[in-house]
Structures are given as structure tokens and as C-alpha cells.
């Protein structure tokens, strides 16, 4: 499971997002946090998503 966390999310408080991530029972979960708000996705994020999928779907 890949969980993306915008550190300054104006819609979902960080504490709640971290609590949600902790609640997932997956042994292969990953948390990718980045600076910015809810609508801001860094340029490198899609490559990280594809790498995660490549590791877990191969």
C-alpha cells in the first residue's frame, strides 16, 4: 500500500492522515510525505508511484 501525504494539506489534518496510515495492516505499506497542500503533487511523485507498483506487481 502506498500512502501519499501532503504535509500542509488544508483539507485533511496531518494527525488524522498519520492515524489512518497507522491503521492499515499491510506489511508492505509505504508513506510518501511531501511539502505542499492538498492539490500540490510534486513532479517526482508519479515516478515513485510507478516504482512502488513495479516492486509489488512484478
N, C-alpha and C positions, 0 to 999 in steps of 0.2 A: 504494500500500500504506500502510495506517495502522497504526502500531505504538504501543500504549499501554503505558507503563512506570510501574508504581507504584514510586516512588523507594525505599521502605523495604520492598520485597517480602521476606517471610520465607521464601518457598519457592524463589525463583529469584534468585540473586545478581545485583546490578546490572551487574557487569562482563560476565557471560555474556549478559545481555539486550542490552547495548550491542554486544557482539560479534556476536550474531545479527542485530541491526538492520543493522550494517555489512555483513554477508554478503549481504543481499538486494540484487539488482542493479537494482531498479526506479529509474527516473529520477524518479518521482513519489512516492517514499516520504516519509512524514512520521512524526516521533516526537513523541508527546504524553506528556510526563512529568508526574507529579503526586505530591504528598506523600501518604504513606499506605502501607498494606500491601496484600497480595495480594487481600484481599476488599473493599477500600475503593475505590469508584468515586465520584469527585466528581459533584456534581449537574450540572455543566456538560458532562460527558463525552458523554452521548447527543447533545446538540446539535452537538458537534464531530464526532462520527461522521457524523451526517446531513449536515452541511455538506461533509465530505470526499466522501461519496457523491454529493452533488448536483453537486460540481465535476467529478467523474470519470465520472459516468454520464449526464450531460446531453448 
